[in-house]
Amino acid sequence: MQAFEGKVTSVEGEPLAGATVWVAYFALPTQHLAQTRTDSKGDYSLKVVLPAQAEASSSITLGANHPQCMEARELLDLSRPGQASQMSLLLRRLDESLDGPSLDLIEAWLLPRIARSRSCRAKPGLSCRVLQATVTRFRKHEMHWVAVEQVLEAARKPDLPEYRLLAALVLMRMGSWQGAGRALAANTLPGGISEEELLLGGVRWNFLCRPEEARQDLEKARALDPHNALIALELGRAAVQAEDWTTAAEKLDRPLRQRTLAPHAHYLRARAMMALGDFQGASLEADILAKDLRRKHLPPEARSFVNDLQRRVQEGSVQPLENVMIQPVGELKQAATELKDLDPSGTPPPGGLEGLLKQVGVRVEETFRNFSNTVASEVVRQTQLDRNGRQRSARSMECNYVFAHRTENGHSMMEEFRGNNAGQLLSPGKTDGGFMITAGFVNSLMILHPEFQAQTSYRFLGSQPLAGQLTYVVGFAQKPEHSIPMGRFIMGLGNVTSMYLQGIAWISSDYRVLRLRTDLLHPVPKISLSRQTSEIDYRPYHFLSSPITFFLPHRVTVSVEWGRKRLRNEHIFSKFQLFNVEVHEQAASAIPALNTVRQTFRVNPNNDNVHVNLGLALDNRGDLEAAIEEYREALRLNPNNDIAHYNLGMTLDDKGDLQGAIGEYHEALRLNPGNENAHNNLGSALYKKGNVDAAIAEYREGLRLNPENDSAHYNLGIALGTKGILDGAIAETRAALRLDPNNPQLHYSLAYWLEKQGDRDGALGEYRNAYTRNPENSQFKRAYERLARKGKSRRASTRTAGNLADGV
């Protein structure tokens, strides 16, 4: 008895259901074949009784095939009769992909080198002619299984080591990734390991999505041939798989110059630049790619990426949904451009809409139940739009994002925290220079949770290809009379408006949500919110410490129309990592019921950074005293933690303890003199204490470190104006406006200083700019109307700088 057990996977590493798995052996008079089909998870287990004749044969093969994939084969190891052999079969999709390496490119580079064998040049003979003939047949794709057997047999002979390289290439072409690895491991060409072997090893690791192993082999190959563009391409691919975007963009420069490599390089570089927040640069790479290959000839996943990227870059292209439950499909396709390939007459899912919702509900419930606390890197590109949807101003920032599991009213939920590289917690809804921070993406899946399905209406819209696979498209809308609102709009700490949602979900054949779009069910006039659209793309993530595959947000676009503001945020997540964090609820009898929930992070009580993170969470909740305790505990463990000193300073500042804040800012700067924000905040604390000269010195030091800090320019302007240096105040406020031209507060401040200087016309124009950008601000309106009514001969207002500082 010989047992074969394993798993069939697609090229992305996900279980592939519906594949046929077989075992064949050729030692008997007739070929014997045993086969089975994988279950819904892609798992299989075969137990095959092999005759004695077969035990000695070398032609026993485990294989798998699938209608959408190329056949995969692995040679079985029968060296341990009666013991189970565990194998994994990796099926590559039939369509050429730009995500994975191209065997055609590898063969075009490698086969001529094998044909020009160094051994054959030194000692030509019959074996060399056979090798060259085999290479020719392989190029013409005329090799069948018997010829493959001959190549594998020749690879065991020491006279022509190039046969081993050819054997590895042949095995990779036939889908035998483990066999190719064994062939490469046995390769010992004269003079040490060759660049051909190292490149082929790196390519194999890239196929298997093992970027660190790929990088090690490819870096060694590059050391032997620093100018090889193919090696650079595969190094860039490994960096993309590792989500090392900066390295990827750098490595892919050289392959762009070679016509055959350029399509892969443009595609991978577009992905890297998009993840770095350079959407215009990514769009340019995508445009070149689409032009070079012609859009219709792009592989499905690349075509989907290019179309989606270009749609997102075209500002104003996404329109809000009116009513997804009753709008004709034609209107929905016009409003939601991501539906342009929707087939309304597509085959409904097995079991109809009800069966689909039941299965996807199981998946969503499993995700929330088994989710582990996770930290990710995030790049956010924030954009302000004009009334026509055109970009008015934009900025990018890098953050750390934490998804933490918690239970609320018996339901599994995910809490989200975002901190910038300086360790500051960024609160959702907070506006900064006219930009808004957005969050709340993971919990959007709750709209499909079994507990909420009874509170929501659903509509099957049809089927649509998405990234090379068929998806079922479902519209949904909450029932206000039977449900709790699932959307939230946060305008500041404690100022939250709840909203009902509608939207569209794209669901794969194995009931995973690949894309989700949510819109307001109705506008919210009381806060002037006419639109909030979130478009979320999910992708699978595998963690070594967990057997479960999690589908987590990869890219999110949020569009907001609030009053006269039109905002769009793009979020790119990468480098997800699990960490051992517990988030739970604690009841505190001395605290009112509304404040009974306290978030705690427990990783290691002796880790100072853990206490810093807990302090941030508590600070975000408004529990300043508890936050201060955590920061001080972090400093007890590590007195040289500059971020803890900085955060403690900000919290003391918020409490009104200016002297304590100033001391902590000084400590943070002693440990890290390059912290521009610490200089800026120290300056503000000194200004509030009345030490204006010292504040000016701190603002200027912060600007020396970063001349583009608009907040420091603004604060320096206030301080200079307080001392009566009006020219300096005006110059610094104008510098802030050059960096943030649509900030109404800066226009108001400039107007004040111009009025103080006696420039009535200039002041009136700036008051008008402030008022038109924020007509809801009564202070801006009163200032504009007051000065507009004044005669030109009258003297300007003489409000004090202290009043101005209080007003801003």
C-alpha positions in Angstrom: 0.0 0.0 0.0 1.4 3.4 -1.0 -0.6 6.5 0.2 -0.4 9.9 -1.5 -1.7 13.0 0.4 -1.5 16.6 -0.4 -3.1 19.8 -1.7 -3.8 21.2 -5.1 -3.2 24.9 -5.4 -3.4 27.6 -8.0 -0.5 29.9 -8.9 -1.6 32.4 -6.3 -1.3 29.7 -3.6 -5.0 29.5 -2.9 -6.8 26.1 -2.7 -8.3 25.3 -6.1 -11.5 23.3 -6.0 -12.7 21.1 -8.8 -9.3 19.8 -9.9 -8.8 16.2 -11.0 -5.9 14.5 -9.3 -4.4 11.3 -10.6 -1.7 8.7 -10.1 -0.3 6.9 -13.1 2.4 4.3 -13.6 3.8 2.8 -16.7 5.7 -0.3 -15.7 2.8 -2.7 -16.4 1.8 -3.9 -19.9 -1.0 -1.2 -19.9 -1.0 2.2 -18.2 -2.7 2.2 -14.9 -4.5 5.3 -13.7 -6.3 6.2 -10.5 -8.0 9.5 -10.1 -10.2 11.6 -7.8 -11.6 15.1 -7.7 -10.7 17.6 -5.0 -13.3 18.8 -2.6 -14.5 22.4 -2.2 -11.4 23.4 -0.3 -9.0 21.9 -2.8 -7.8 19.1 -0.5 -7.4 15.5 -1.6 -6.1 12.2 -0.2 -5.3 9.2 -2.4 -4.5 5.7 -1.3 -3.3 3.6 -4.2 -2.2 0.0 -4.2 0.7 -0.4 -6.5 1.7 -3.8 -8.0 5.2 -5.1 -7.2 6.3 -4.3 -10.8 5.3 -0.7 -10.3 7.4 -0.4 -7.1 10.6 -0.6 -9.1 9.5 1.8 -11.8 10.7 5.4 -12.0 7.7 6.4 -14.1 5.1 6.8 -11.3 3.6 10.3 -11.4 1.2 12.3 -9.3 -0.7 14.8 -11.5 -3.5 17.3 -11.5 -5.5 19.2 -14.0 -8.2 21.8 -14.1 -10.1 23.4 -17.0 -8.6 26.8 -16.3 -5.1 25.7 -15.7 -2.1 24.0 -17.2 -1.5 20.4 -16.1 0.9 19.9 -13.1 2.9 16.7 -12.5 5.3 15.5 -9.8 7.4 12.4 -9.8 6.7 10.2 -6.8 9.3 9.2 -4.3 8.9 5.4 -3.7 12.0 5.0 -1.6 9.8 4.5 1.5 7.3 1.8 0.6 4.2 1.7 2.7 4.7 5.3 4.0 2.7 8.3 3.1 4.2 10.7 0.5 3.0 14.3 1.0 3.0 16.6 -2.1 1.7 19.9 -3.2 0.7 20.5 -6.8 0.9 24.0 -8.1 -1.4 24.7 -11.1 -0.6 27.6 -13.3 -3.5 29.3 -15.1 -3.7 29.0 -18.9 -3.6 32.7 -19.4 -0.2 34.4 -19.4 0.2 36.5 -16.2 2.4 39.5 -15.6 2.4 38.8 -11.9 4.4 35.7 -12.2 7.6 35.0 -14.2 7.3 34.1 -17.9 8.8 30.8 -18.8 8.9 31.9 -22.4 11.2 34.7 -21.5 13.3 32.4 -19.3 13.6 29.8 -22.1 14.5 32.4 -24.7 17.4 33.5 -22.5 18.5 30.1 -21.2 18.1 27.6 -24.1 20.8 29.3 -26.3 23.2 29.2 -23.4 22.5 25.5 -22.8 22.9 24.8 -26.5 26.4 26.5 -26.4 27.4 24.1 -23.7 30.9 24.8 -22.3 31.5 21.1 -22.0 30.5 20.6 -25.6 32.9 23.3 -26.7 35.7 21.6 -24.9 34.8 18.1 -26.0 32.2 17.8 -28.8 30.6 14.4 -29.4 27.4 12.5 -29.8 26.0 13.6 -26.4 26.4 17.2 -27.5 24.5 16.7 -30.7 21.8 14.9 -28.8 21.7 17.9 -26.3 21.3 20.4 -29.1 18.6 18.3 -30.8 16.7 18.1 -27.5 16.9 21.9 -27.1 15.6 22.3 -30.6 12.6 20.0 -29.9 12.0 21.8 -26.6 11.9 25.1 -28.3 9.3 23.8 -30.8 7.2 22.3 -27.9 7.5 18.9 -29.5 8.6 17.1 -26.4 6.3 14.4 -25.0 6.6 12.4 -21.8 9.0 9.8 -23.2 11.4 12.6 -24.3 11.1 14.1 -20.8 12.1 10.8 -19.3 15.2 10.8 -21.5 16.1 14.3 -20.4 15.7 13.3 -16.8 17.8 10.2 -17.3 20.5 12.2 -19.0 20.5 14.7 -16.2 21.8 12.0 -13.9 25.0 11.6 -15.9 28.0 13.7 -15.1 29.4 14.3 -18.6 27.0 17.0 -19.6 26.0 19.1 -16.5 23.9 21.4 -18.8 21.3 18.5 -19.0 20.5 19.3 -15.4 19.6 22.9 -16.2 17.5 21.6 -19.1 15.9 19.1 -16.8 15.0 21.8 -14.3 13.5 23.9 -17.1 11.6 20.9 -18.5 10.2 20.1 -15.1 9.1 23.7 -14.5 7.3 23.7 -17.9 5.4 20.6 -17.0 4.5 21.9 -13.5 6.8 19.9 -11.4 8.1 22.5 -9.0 9.5 20.1 -6.4 11.2 18.1 -9.1 12.8 21.2 -10.6 14.1 22.1 -7.1 15.7 18.7 -6.8 17.3 19.0 -10.2 18.7 22.5 -9.3 20.0 21.2 -6.0 22.0 18.5 -7.7 23.5 20.9 -10.2 27.3 21.4 -9.8 28.7 22.9 -12.9 32.4 23.3 -13.2 33.7 26.5 -11.6 30.9 26.7 -9.0 27.3 27.7 -9.3 26.5 29.5 -12.5 24.4 32.6 -13.0 22.0 30.4 -15.1 21.4 28.1 -12.2 20.9 30.9 -9.8 18.5 32.8 -12.1 16.5 29.6 -12.7 16.4 29.0 -8.9 15.2 32.6 -8.3 12.5 32.2 -11.0 11.3 29.0 -9.4 11.0 30.7 -6.0 9.1 33.6 -7.6 6.7 31.1 -9.1 6.2 29.7 -5.7 5.7 33.2 -4.2 8.7 32.8 -1.9 10.3 36.3 -2.4 13.0 36.0 0.3 14.5 32.8 -1.2 14.2 34.3 -4.7 16.1 37.4 -3.6 18.9 35.4 -2.2 19.5 33.4 -5.4 19.0 36.4 -7.7 21.4 38.7 -5.7 24.1 36.0 -6.2 23.3 35.9 -9.9 23.5 39.6 -10.2 26.9 39.6 -8.5 28.1 37.4 -11.4 26.3 39.5 -14.1 25.5 43.0 -12.7 24.0 44.2 -16.1 21.6 41.4 -16.7 18.2 42.9 -17.2 16.3 39.6 -16.7 17.9 39.2 -13.3 16.9 42.8 -12.4 13.3 42.0 -13.6 13.0 39.0 -11.3 14.6 40.9 -8.4 11.9 43.6 -8.9 9.3 40.9 -9.0 10.5 39.4 -5.7 10.5 42.9 -4.2 6.8 43.4 -5.3 5.9 40.0 -3.8 7.6 41.0 -0.6 5.8 44.4 -0.8 9.2 46.2 -0.7 7.9 48.9 -3.0 10.9 51.3 -3.0 13.3 48.5 -3.9 10.9 47.2 -6.6 10.7 50.6 -8.3 14.5 50.9 -8.3 15.2 47.3 -9.6 12.7 47.6 -12.5 14.4 50.6 -14.2 16.8 48.4 -16.3 14.2 46.0 -17.6 12.1 48.9 -18.9 14.8 49.4 -21.6 14.4 46.0 -23.2 11.3 45.5 -25.4 10.7 41.9 -24.4 10.9 42.6 -20.7 9.2 46.0 -20.7 5.6 44.7 -20.3 6.4 42.9 -17.1 8.5 45.8 -15.8 5.9 48.4 -16.6 3.2 46.4 -14.8 5.2 45.6 -11.7 6.5 49.2 -11.5 2.9 50.5 -11.8 1.9 48.4 -8.8 4.9 49.5 -6.8 4.4 53.2 -7.6 0.7 53.0 -6.8 1.5 51.4 -3.4 4.0 54.3 -2.8 1.1 56.8 -3.3 2.4 58.0 -6.7 -0.9 57.5 -8.6 0.1 59.7 -11.5 3.3 57.8 -12.0 1.5 54.5 -11.7 -1.0 55.6 -14.3 1.8 56.6 -16.7 3.4 53.2 -16.4 -0.1 51.6 -17.0 -0.7 53.8 -20.1 2.6 52.7 -21.6 1.8 49.0 -20.8 -1.6 49.3 -22.4 -0.1 51.0 -25.5 2.7 48.5 -25.9 0.6 45.3 -25.6 -2.7 46.8 -26.7 -5.3 46.7 -24.0 -7.2 43.7 -25.4 -4.0 41.6 -25.4 -3.3 42.3 -21.7 -3.6 39.3 -19.4 -6.9 39.5 -17.4 -5.4 40.5 -14.1 -3.3 43.2 -15.7 -6.2 44.5 -17.8 -8.3 44.7 -14.7 -5.5 46.5 -12.8 -5.0 49.0 -15.7 -8.6 49.7 -16.2 -9.3 50.2 -12.5 -6.2 52.4 -12.0 -7.1 54.7 -14.9 -10.7 54.9 -13.7 -9.6 55.9 -10.2 -7.1 58.5 -11.5 -9.8 60.2 -13.7 -11.3 62.4 -11.0 -15.0 62.5 -10.8 -15.5 59.3 -12.8 -17.3 57.5 -9.9 -20.9 58.6 -9.3 -22.9 57.9 -6.2 -25.6 55.2 -6.4 -29.2 56.3 -6.1 -31.0 53.1 -5.2 -29.2 49.9 -6.0 -32.3 47.8 -5.3 -34.6 49.5 -8.0 -32.2 51.2 -10.4 -32.1 49.6 -13.8 -28.9 47.7 -14.5 -28.1 50.0 -17.3 -28.1 53.0 -15.0 -26.1 51.2 -12.4 -23.4 50.4 -15.0 -23.2 54.1 -15.8 -23.0 55.2 -12.2 -20.6 52.4 -11.1 -18.0 52.2 -13.8 -16.5 49.1 -12.2 -19.7 47.3 -13.5 -19.0 48.0 -17.2 -18.2 44.3 -17.8 -21.3 43.1 -15.9 -23.4 40.4 -17.7 -27.0 40.8 -16.3 -28.0 37.5 -17.9 -25.0 35.6 -16.4 -25.6 32.2 -14.9 -26.9 32.6 -11.3 -24.9 30.9 -8.5 -25.8 27.3 -7.4 -28.7 27.5 -5.0 -29.7 31.0 -6.3 -29.3 34.2 -4.4 -30.4 32.6 -1.1 -27.8 29.8 -1.4 -25.0 32.4 -2.3 -25.8 34.6 0.7 -25.8 31.6 3.0 -22.4 30.5 1.8 -20.8 33.9 1.8 -22.3 34.5 5.3 -20.4 31.4 6.5 -17.1 32.8 5.0 -17.7 36.3 6.6 -18.6 34.8 10.0 -15.4 32.6 9.8 -13.3 35.7 9.1 -14.5 37.7 12.1 -14.5 34.7 14.4 -10.9 33.6 13.6 -9.3 36.9 12.8 -6.0 37.6 14.6 -4.7 41.0 15.5 -2.7 42.3 12.6 -0.5 45.3 11.8 0.0 46.6 8.3 1.9 49.3 6.5 -0.4 51.9 4.8 0.2 54.6 2.2 -2.6 57.2 2.1 -3.1 59.6 -0.8 -5.5 62.4 0.2 -7.0 64.6 -2.6 -9.2 67.7 -2.5 -11.4 68.1 -5.6 -13.1 71.1 -7.1 -16.8 71.2 -8.0 -16.1 69.5 -11.3 -14.2 66.6 -9.7 -10.8 67.8 -10.8 -7.8 67.5 -8.5 -7.2 70.8 -6.6 -4.5 69.6 -4.2 -3.1 66.3 -2.9 -0.7 64.9 -0.4 0.6 61.4 0.6 1.5 60.0 4.0 2.8 56.6 5.3 1.2 55.1 8.4 1.1 52.0 10.5 -2.4 50.4 10.7 -3.6 48.0 13.4 -6.6 45.7 13.0 -7.5 44.4 16.5 -10.1 41.9 17.3 -12.7 42.7 19.9 -16.2 41.7 21.0 -19.1 44.2 21.1 -22.5 43.2 22.5 -21.6 39.6 21.8 -20.5 40.3 18.2 -17.0 39.9 16.8 -15.8 43.2 15.5 -12.5 44.7 14.4 -11.1 47.9 16.0 -8.8 50.0 13.8 -6.0 52.3 14.9 -3.7 54.3 12.7 -0.5 56.0 13.7 2.0 58.0 11.7 5.7 57.4 11.6 6.2 59.9 14.5 4.0 57.7 16.7 1.0 60.0 16.7 -2.4 58.5 16.6 -4.5 59.7 13.7 -8.2 59.9 14.6 -10.9 59.2 11.9 -12.8 62.2 10.9 -10.1 64.6 12.0 -9.5 67.3 9.4 -6.1 68.7 8.8 -5.6 71.5 6.3 -8.8 70.7 4.5 -8.0 67.0 4.3 -9.9 64.3 6.2 -8.7 61.0 7.7 -10.9 58.0 6.8 -11.1 54.5 8.3 -13.6 51.7 9.1 -12.9 49.4 6.1 -12.7 45.9 7.6 -16.0 46.0 9.4 -17.8 46.8 6.1 -18.0 43.0 5.5 -20.5 42.8 8.4 -23.2 43.8 5.8 -23.0 40.2 4.6 -22.7 38.6 8.1 -25.6 36.1 8.8 -26.8 38.1 11.7 -27.3 41.2 9.5 -28.7 39.5 6.4 -32.2 39.6 7.8 -31.8 43.4 8.2 -30.7 43.9 4.6 -32.3 43.5 1.1 -30.2 41.8 -1.6 -30.5 41.7 -5.4 -28.6 39.5 -7.8 -27.2 41.8 -10.6 -25.4 39.2 -12.7 -21.9 37.9 -13.2 -18.7 39.7 -14.1 -15.0 38.7 -14.7 -12.7 40.3 -12.0 -8.9 39.8 -12.1 -9.2 36.7 -14.3 -12.0 34.9 -12.4 -15.7 35.0 -12.6 -17.6 36.7 -9.8 -21.3 36.9 -8.8 -22.4 40.6 -8.4 -24.9 41.3 -5.6 -26.5 44.6 -4.7 -27.6 45.3 -1.1 -29.4 47.9 0.9 -30.1 48.2 4.6 -33.7 48.2 5.8 -34.0 51.3 8.0 -37.1 50.0 9.7 -35.5 46.7 10.7 -31.8 47.4 11.1 -29.2 49.4 13.0 -27.2 51.8 10.8 -23.8 50.3 9.8 -22.1 53.5 8.5 -20.5 56.2 10.6 -19.4 59.7 9.8 -17.0 61.1 12.4 -16.5 64.9 12.4 -14.4 64.9 15.5 -14.0 63.2 18.9 -17.5 62.3 20.2 -19.2 63.8 17.2 -20.5 60.8 15.2 -23.4 60.5 12.9 -24.8 57.0 12.0 -25.9 56.2 8.5 -27.7 53.4 6.6 -25.8 51.9 3.7 -26.3 50.4 0.3 -23.8 49.0 -2.2 -22.5 46.2 -4.4 -20.4 43.1 -3.6 -18.3 41.0 -6.0 -18.2 37.4 -4.7 -16.0 34.6 -6.1 -17.1 31.1 -7.0 -15.8 29.9 -3.6 -17.8 32.6 -1.8 -15.1 35.1 -1.0 -15.8 38.8 -1.2 -13.2 40.1 -3.6 -14.5 43.7 -3.9 -17.1 45.7 -1.9 -18.6 49.1 -2.6 -20.7 51.0 -0.1 -22.7 54.2 -0.5 -25.2 56.2 1.6 -28.7 54.8 1.4 -29.9 58.4 1.8 -28.0 61.8 2.1 -27.7 63.2 5.6 -28.9 66.9 5.4 -28.4 67.7 9.0 -24.6 67.5 8.6 -24.6 68.4 4.9 -23.3 65.0 3.9 -24.5 64.2 0.4 -22.1 61.4 -0.4 -19.7 58.8 1.2 -18.6 56.0 -1.1 -16.0 53.4 -0.1 -14.6 51.0 -2.7 -12.7 48.2 -1.1 -10.5 45.6 -2.9 -9.6 42.5 -0.9 -6.8 40.0 -1.4 -5.8 36.8 0.3 -3.1 36.9 3.0 -1.4 33.8 4.5 0.4 33.9 7.8 2.8 31.2 8.8 1.4 31.0 12.3 -2.2 30.5 11.1 -3.7 27.8 8.8 -6.5 30.2 7.7 -6.4 32.4 4.7 -7.7 35.9 5.5 -9.1 38.2 2.8 -8.1 41.7 4.0 -8.3 45.1 2.4 -5.6 45.7 -0.1 -6.7 49.0 -1.7 -9.5 51.3 -0.6 -10.9 54.5 -2.3 -13.2 56.8 -0.2 -15.1 59.6 -1.9 -16.8 62.2 0.4 -19.0 65.2 -0.5 -19.6 67.2 2.7 -21.0 70.7 2.4 -18.9 72.3 -0.3 -16.0 69.9 0.3 -15.2 67.1 -2.2 -12.5 64.8 -0.9 -11.0 61.5 -2.1 -8.7 59.2 -0.2 -6.8 56.3 -1.6 -5.4 53.7 0.9 -2.9 51.0 0.0 -2.2 48.3 2.6 0.8 46.0 2.5 3.1 43.9 4.8 0.4 42.5 7.0 1.9 40.8 10.1 0.2 39.0 12.9 1.1 40.0 16.5 0.0 38.6 19.8 -2.4 41.3 21.0 -5.5 40.8 23.1 -8.3 43.4 22.9 -11.2 42.9 25.3 -13.8 44.7 27.3 -13.4 45.6 31.0 -16.2 46.8 33.2 -15.3 49.5 35.5 -18.0 50.2 38.1 -16.7 53.7 38.9 -17.0 54.8 35.2 -20.4 55.6 33.6 -21.9 52.9 31.4 -20.9 54.7 28.1 -17.3 54.6 29.1 -17.1 50.9 30.2 -15.1 49.8 27.2 -11.3 50.2 27.6 -9.0 48.9 25.0 -5.8 47.2 26.2 -2.9 45.8 24.3 -1.1 42.9 25.9 2.0 41.6 24.1 4.8 41.8 26.7 4.4 43.9 29.8 8.1 44.7 29.7 8.0 46.1 26.1 8.1 49.9 26.2 6.6 50.2 22.7 3.5 48.2 23.8 2.8 50.8 26.5 3.3 53.6 23.9 0.7 51.9 21.7 -1.7 51.5 24.6 -1.2 55.1 25.5 -2.1 56.1 21.9 -5.3 54.1 22.1 -6.3 55.6 25.5 -5.5 59.1 24.2 -7.8 58.5 21.3 -10.6 57.5 23.7 -10.1 60.7 25.6 -8.7 59.0 28.7 -5.7 61.4 29.1 -4.8 60.3 32.7 -4.6 56.6 31.7 -2.6 57.5 28.6 -0.1 59.5 30.7 0.3 56.5 33.0 1.1 54.2 30.0 3.6 56.7 28.6 5.3 57.0 32.0 5.4 53.2 32.3 7.1 53.0 28.9 9.7 55.6 30.0 10.3 53.6 33.2 11.1 50.6 31.1 13.1 52.7 28.6 14.0 56.3 29.5 15.4 56.8 26.0 12.2 56.2 24.1 11.9 59.6 22.3 8.4 58.8 21.0 7.1 58.1 24.5 8.5 61.5 25.6 7.0 63.2 22.6 3.5 61.6 23.0 3.6 62.3 26.8 4.4 66.0 26.0 1.4 66.2 23.6 -1.0 64.6 26.2 0.2 66.9 29.0 -0.2 69.8 26.6 -3.8 68.7 26.0 -4.4 68.6 29.7 -3.1 72.2 30.1 0.2 71.2 31.9 2.4 73.4 29.7 5.4 73.2 31.9 5.3 69.4 32.0 4.8 69.3 28.2 7.8 71.6 27.6 10.0 69.3 29.7 8.9 66.2 27.7 9.4 68.0 24.3 12.9 68.9 25.4 13.6 65.3 26.3 12.3 64.1 23.0 14.5 66.5 21.1 17.5 65.6 23.2 17.1 62.1 22.1 16.0 62.9 18.5 16.9 66.5 17.5 15.5 65.9 14.0 11.9 65.6 15.1 10.4 68.7 13.4 7.0 68.2 15.0 8.5 68.2 18.4 10.1 71.6 17.6 6.8 72.9 16.3 4.8 71.7 19.4 7.5 72.9 21.8 7.2 76.3 20.1 3.4 76.3 20.6 3.8 75.4 24.3 6.3 78.2 24.8 4.1 80.6 23.0 1.2 79.8 25.3 3.5 80.3 28.3 4.3 83.8 26.9 7.9 83.1 25.9 7.4 84.3 22.3 11.1 84.7 21.4 11.9 81.1 22.4 8.8 79.9 20.4 10.1 81.7 17.3 13.4 80.0 17.7 11.7 76.5 17.9 9.5 77.2 14.9 12.5 78.3 12.8 14.5 75.2 13.8 11.6 73.0 12.7 11.5 74.8 9.4 15.2 74.4 9.0 14.6 70.6 9.2 11.6 70.8 6.9 10.9 74.1 5.1 7.6 72.6 3.8 5.9 72.3 7.2 2.9 74.5 6.7 1.9 74.3 10.3 5.3 75.7 11.4 5.1 78.6 8.9 1.6 79.4 10.2 2.7 79.3 13.9 5.8 81.4 13.2 3.6 83.9 11.5 1.4 84.2 14.6 4.4 84.6 16.8 6.0 87.3 14.6 2.7 89.1 14.4 2.4 89.1 18.2 5.7 90.9 18.3 4.5 93.4 15.8 6.7 92.1 13.0 3.8 92.3 10.4 6.0 91.8 7.3 7.3 88.6 8.8 3.9 87.4 9.8 2.5 88.1 6.3 5.5 86.4 4.7 5.2 83.2 6.8 1.4 83.0 6.4 1.9 83.3 2.6 4.5 80.5 2.8 2.0 78.3 4.6 -0.6 79.1 1.9 1.7 78.1 -0.9 1.9 74.7 0.7 -1.8 74.4 1.6 -3.6 76.9 -0.7 -7.1 75.8 0.1 -7.0 76.1 3.9 -9.6 78.7 4.9 -7.9 79.3 8.3 -4.7 80.4 6.6 -6.6 82.8 4.3 -8.3 84.2 7.4 -5.0 84.6 9.2 -3.4 86.4 6.3 -6.4 88.7 6.0 -6.0 89.6 9.7 -2.3 90.6 9.3 -3.0 92.5 6.0 -5.8 94.4 7.8 -3.5 95.1 10.7 -1.0 96.5 8.2 -3.6 98.7 6.6 -4.0 96.8 3.3 -7.9 96.9 3.3 -8.3 95.5 -0.3 -5.9 92.7 0.3 -7.5 91.8 3.6 -11.0 91.9 2.1 -9.9 89.5 -0.7 -8.4 87.0 1.8 -11.5 87.2 4.1 -13.5 86.5 1.0 -11.3 83.5 0.2 -11.7 82.1 3.8 -15.5 82.6 3.7 -16.0 81.0 0.2 -14.0 78.0 1.2 -15.9 77.5 4.5 -19.2 79.4 4.4 -20.4 77.6 7.5 -17.8 79.4 9.7 -19.6 82.4 11.2 -16.3 84.1 12.2 -15.2 84.2 8.6 -18.5 85.5 7.5 -18.6 88.3 10.1 -15.1 89.4 9.3 -15.8 89.6 5.6 -19.1 91.4 6.0 -17.6 93.9 8.5 -14.8 94.9 6.3 -16.9 95.0 3.2 -19.2 97.6 4.9 -16.3 99.7 6.0 -15.3 102.7 3.9 -11.9 102.7 2.4 -10.8 105.6 4.4 -11.6 104.1 7.8 -8.8 102.5 9.7 -8.4 98.7 9.9 -9.4 96.7 12.9 -7.0 96.5 15.8 -7.8 93.1 17.3 -5.0 91.7 19.3 -2.9 88.9 18.2 -3.9 87.0 21.3 -7.5 87.1 20.1 -6.4 85.8 16.7 -4.5 83.0 18.2 -7.5 82.1 20.3 -9.7 82.1 17.2 -7.5 79.7 15.3 
